[in-house]
Amino acid sequence: MTANGRVILPQVRALALSVFGRRIDNAELIAHDLPFSGPIDGLLGMDVLVALGAHIDIPAAQIELR
């Protein structure tokens, strides 16, 4: 589900994904073509953020990896 409704997208498996200098092996990803609307390189889902041990501080607008 997205803010615009339900979309059907392909799921792909990457041998490795490098995020913030950390590596996740055998990452299952959803392939979505984002509309061009500014400096967006991609989106990280909650599953990736959990795997990275991310702490999100909304008032400070920061993501910290533990």
KAGINOR-V25695 format. One record per pair of residues at least 24 apart in sequence whose C-alpha atoms are under 10 Angstrom apart, sorted by the first residue. I is the first residue (numbers start at 1). J is the second residue. If there is no record, write none. Layout:
BEGIN
i:I j:J
i:I j:J
END
This chain:
BEGIN
i:7 j:32
i:8 j:32
i:9 j:33
i:17 j:48
i:19 j:44
i:19 j:48
i:19 j:49
i:19 j:52
i:20 j:52
i:20 j:65
i:22 j:52
i:22 j:65
i:23 j:51
i:23 j:52
i:24 j:48
i:24 j:51
i:24 j:52
END
